[in-house]
């Protein structure tokens, strides 16, 4: 297909006019029919569409019979994420594999179970013969999420039981995808960097004895060298992105596609397509771009008045991308605090000190401090606004020298665990296709014969 086939011609513009003209729905009709746009009620809370044993996202508590905002909590299988992470830190070990076990199987592993699970994942951390050459290298693209989706769908052709929906088979497929996602993402980036950016090509094999986070850094870097703190912080970021309830867009997509009886590869490809959307998985890129612009405009990173004025200009569409947003601030559920951001900040400071980027860290901290008051003043929003996990994750990735093309794929490398858990949960509990209702609001019209149409 050539670019000529995708040109927006006058004919296309003319046809698009009819799309706009005949697809508009009066906003008042959504109120009349009590439609929950975005499957959310007026205060932004999601409509109850299912039940889950996998995780809990909590941002309110009951006081005197009323629900009031509180510090956010995220629980994986009933365990507070802060407690879980503190356990890894106390033992000075990596937690990705243990957390994956918890989310998939519902309980923490014993030492033997964890060791066996780590060996199982390592044994599956490989791709079919010539897959890198014949699939990944043949179609390089800067859009690594598209490359991931294509690779996942192609892997189905190597699976003689691709359509088998037994729990054993779906689990086997899921473990393979969890193990190979780092390879698929990093190799796709190297292919793009070589074929399109004309840089040197590096394809390293993963090491079976290394953690997922260590292998990502090893696969990505030409010299395969990384520090312990780099790997530990990346491990933490992956854990914090691994799961966030059944109602987030990509996990709900997983439930929807699973309910249709589709195979694992198609389901995960659909979840990837959802995550790729900038309203879901691409937010940390916008945060990084915003701060890069900020660093060029602001002269003194510690000057509160200067930073406050910049944030005010952001909200008033006077600077950066003029969208009126302070990226990385606010969340659909959390208001007082995002527990993921709170956990991450503790280690961002350590990494920033190690990388000699404390001035930038102070700027991030100052924006986190000032943004809520600026938003309250400019937008008259007093319910509480706090930094979300995207606020710091992009900064972490930049300190780890991860290219921007891999920011959202890193999210996918983590969230594939949550998707897999939700897919299995849907298969076990619900044997009914998800099919919500849509009311028709068109005006009836009579059929006109072709020769009588003007």
N, C-alpha and C positions, 0 to 999 in steps of 0.2 A: 504494500500500500504506500503510495507516495503522498507527500504533503498536499498535493493538489486535490486529492480525494477528501481532505479534511479542511479545506478552505471555507471560510464563512463568506459565501457569495451573496449577492443581492437577493437571489432566489431564496436562499436559506433565511435571510433576514425577514423577507416577506412572509415566509411560512411561520417563522418564530413569532411574528406579530399575532397570528391566529392562536398560537399556543398561549400567549399572554392574555389575549382578549377573552378566550373561551374557557380559561381554567381558573379565573379569579373567583374566590369565594368571599362573600361579604363577611368581614370579621365578626359582625354582630350575630351571625348565625351560629358561630361556635358557642356563644353564650346561650342563645335560644335553645340549642339542642344539648346543652350541658356537656360539650365535648372537652375532654381534658387534653389540650394540645401538648404534644410531647409526652403524653401519658403522665402529666403532672397536674396537681391541683393548683389553686391560685397562689398558695404560699411556696410553691416549688417542690413540694413533696411528691414523690412518685406514687402513682396509682398501684395498689396492691395487685400484682399479676401472678404471684406464685409464692412458694415457700422454699426455704433452703436450709440445709444443715451445715453449709460450708463456711460462711462468714457472716459477720454482723457489722454494719456501719451505723454508729450511734452518735447523735449530736444533741439530744435533748434528754432531760430527766423530769420526773414528776415532782412538783413542789406545790403543796396545798391543793392537790387535785388538778393542777394545770401543768402542761408541758412547757418547760422553759429551756432556752439554749444552755448548753454546758460544754466543757472541754470535750472535743471529739474523741471517740474510742473506735478502734478497729480490732475485731476479734477474729482470729482464724480458728475454726472448729471449737469455739468457746474460750480460746486462750488469748489474752490481751497481747497485741502485737509488741507492746513495750516490754512485757515480761518475756516473751519469746526471744526478742532481740537481746535483751540483757543476759539471757542464758548463753547465747553464742559468745557475747563479748566477755563474759566472766570466764569462759573456758578457752578464749582466744582461738576460736575455730570458725570455719565457714558454715553458713546456715541455709544456703539455697536448697541443697538436697534434702535436708531434714524437714524444711518447711514444705517442700513439694510432697514428701511422704505424708506429712500431717494433713495437707489439703486433700490429697487423693484418697487416703485410707482412713481418715477420721481420728487418728490417735498418734501420739508421739512414738517414734521407734525406739526400741532398745539399742544398745551399742551394736549388737550383732545384726539386728534388722537394718540399722542404718548402714553398716558396712556392706551388707548384702545388696542393699538398694543402690548404694554408690557403685558397686561393681556391675550391677545390672544396667544402670544408666551408661556407664563407661563402655560396656559391651555393645551398646546400641549407638554409640557416638561415631557412626561411620555412614558413608553414603554408598549407593550402588556403584559398581565399577564404571569409570568414565563419566559419571554423572556431572562432575564439575566441568569437564571438557565439553560434553555433548549438550548439556542443558544450561548450565550457568554461564559458561564462557561464550556460547554461541549467540546469546541475546543480551548483551550488556545494557544496563540502564542506570541512570542516576536515581531512579525511584526504587529503592531497595525493598520497600513494602510490596510493590508490584512483583519484583523478582522473587520475594519470599512466597507470595501467593502462587505464582506460576510454578515454582519448585515443589510446593506442597501438592498441587494438583497433578504434577508430573509423577511424583512419587507413587500416586495411586496406581499408575500403570505397571509398577514393579511389584505390586501386592496382589497375589492371586486370590486373597480373601478380602478385598477392599470393601465389599458391600456387606460383609458379615457383621451384624449388629449385636452379637453376643457380648456380654460384659468383658469376658476374657479377651476377645479379639480387639474390642475397642480400647481396652486398657493397654494391650500390647502396642497398638498403633499410636496411642497417646504417648507412651513412654519413648517410642522411637522419635516422635516429633519433638518432644521436650529435649531429648538428647541431641538432635541434629539441628535444631533452630539456630544455635550459635554458628555452626558451620555454614548453613545456608545464607545467613545474613552477612557474615564477614567475607565469605568467598564471593558473594554477589558484589560487595563493595570493592574488593580487590579487582574483580573483573571490570567494573565500571572505571576504576582508577587507571587500569592498564589500557583498556580499549578506547576510552573516551578522553581521559585526561592525559594519556600517553606517559604514564608513570611506570616505574618498574613493577613487575608482577611477583607477588609472594604468596605461595600457597603452602602453609604449614599444616602438618598433621596434628590432631589433638593428642594430648598426653592422658593416658587412662588414669594415672594417679592424681591428677589435678582436679580441683573443683571447677564448677561451671564458670565462675568469675575469672579464675586464673586462666582457664583455657581461652576465654574470650580475648583477654589481653595478649596472651601468647600468640593466638592466631592472627591478631590484628597487626602486631608490631613486626617490622622487618627483622629486628634483632631478638625477638621473642622475650625480651627482658621487661620485668615489671617489679614493683616493690610490694611488700606485704600490705602496707596501708592502702595502696591503690586497689589491690584485689579485694581487701576487706570492705572498702567503701563501695566498690561496685557490687559486691555481694549483697550489701545492705540495700542498695538502690533496687536491685532485682527482687529482693524479698518484699520490699514495700510496694512494689508494683504488681506483685504476683496475683492478687485477688482483691476485689472490692465489691462484693455482693452480686446478686443475680440480676440486678436491674440496670447496671451500667450498659451502655449501648452494645459493646461487643459481646459481653456475656449473655445479654438478652438475645442478641442475634444467634448465639450458640444454641440457646434454648429453642428459638423459633425454628432454625434449620434442623436441629435434631428431632424436633416434634414431627417433621415431615417424613422422617424415615430415611433421610439422606445419609451418605457415608461420612466417615471421619474427615477425610481429606477435603471434601466439599464444604463441610461445616466449618473447619478451621480456616479455610480460604475465605469464607464469608466473614468470619470474625476478624480476620486480617483487614479485609476491605472496610469494615466498620472502624477499626482502630486507626486506620490510615487517615480518616477524616480529621481535619484541623480542629474541629470542635471536641474531639475525643482524645486522640493520641498525640497530636502535634503541638500541644500548648507550650512545651518547654522550649521549642525552637523559637517561638515568638518571645518568650521571656529573655532568652539569650540575645536575640536581635535588639530587643528594647534596651537591655543593659549596654550593649555595644554602642548604640546610639547615645545613650545617656553619658557614657564615658567620654565621648567626643564633645559633648555639649557642656557638661558640668566641669568647672575648673577645680573646685575643692570638694572632694568626696565626703568630707566631714562637715560641710556647711549645711546645716539643717534648712535654713531659709532657701538656699539655692536648690536643694533637692526637693523641698516642698513646692517651690514654684514650678519645677519641671513636672512633678506629678499632677499639679493643678492643670498645667497646659495639656498633659496627656488626656485628662478627663474632658477637657474642653475642646478636644480635637484640633489642637494647635501645633502639635509636634509629633514626631515619629511617624506612625502610619495613619494618624488622624482618625482612628476608629473609636476614640473615647474610652479606651480600656487601659487599666494597669494590669498587664499580664502577670499571672502567677498569684494574683490576689482574689480571694473568694472561691466558694465551692457550692455546688448544688445542695449539699447536705450539711457540711461543716460550716459553722459561723464563728464560734469562739476560737477554735483551734483545729488544725488538721494534725492528727497524731503522727502521720507519716512525715510531715514537714518538721515537726518538733524533734523527732528522732534523727532525721537526716542532718539537721543543722548542727547537732553535736559533733558529727564527724566531718562535716564540710569545713568547719574551722580548723580541725587537725590537718586535713588535706591541704587547705589553703596555706597554712603555715609551712607545711612540708614543701609546697610548690612555690613559695615566695609570693603569694597573691593575697596577702592579708588586706591590702588597701581595697581590693575589689570586694573581699568578704565584708569589710566595714560598710561599703556602699550598699551591699545587699541587705545587711542588718538594719541600716538606717532607713532604707525604703520599706522594709518589713514593719518598722516602727511607725513611720510617718503615714504610710498609705491608708490605713484605716481611718485616721482622723481627717485626711484630705477627702476621702470618699464620703465620709459622714457629712462633711461641710458642703461639698460640691453637689452631692446626689441626695442629700437628706435621708441617707440610709443609716439607721441606728441599730439594726438588729445584730450587728457584729460582722466584721469582715477580717479574715486572717489569711496568711500565706498558705498556699496549698503545696502539695508535693512537687508540682512542676516548677515552683519558684526557685528551688535549689537544685533540682536534678540536672537542668541544663548546665549550670555552673560546674557541677561535678563532672559531667561529661567533657566539658571544655578543659578542665584541669587534667583529665585522663587522656587528653589528646584524641578523643573520639571525634570523627568527622560528623558534621551535622546530618549527613545522609543516614547515619546509624542511630540517631536519637530515638526516633519512633520504633525502629526495629528492636532496640534494647527493651522497650516497653513490651513488645511482642514476645521476646525471648523469656520474659518473666511471666506475662499474662497467659501464655500457652498452658501453664499449669492450672490456673483458675478455669480457663475454658474447658480443659479436659475434665476437671472435677465436675463442672456444671453439666457437661454433656453426659457423663455417666449418671449423675443424679437424675437428669431428665429421663434417660432411658429406663432407669429402675422404677421411677415413681409415676410417670405420666404417660399413658398410652393414648394420647389424644392430640391431634394437630392443633397448634395455636392459630386461632382465627378470630380476631376481634371484629367488631361490626363497624361499618361505615354507612351513614345515612346519605342518600342521594338528595341533592338540593337543586338539580337542574330544572329548567323550564321545559315542559313538554312541547314538542314540535311535530308537525306532520311531515311525512315523507313527500318530497317533491321530485318528480321525474327529471332525469338528467337534462332533457331538451327544454325544460321549463325553468331551469335555475339561472339566475342573473349573476 
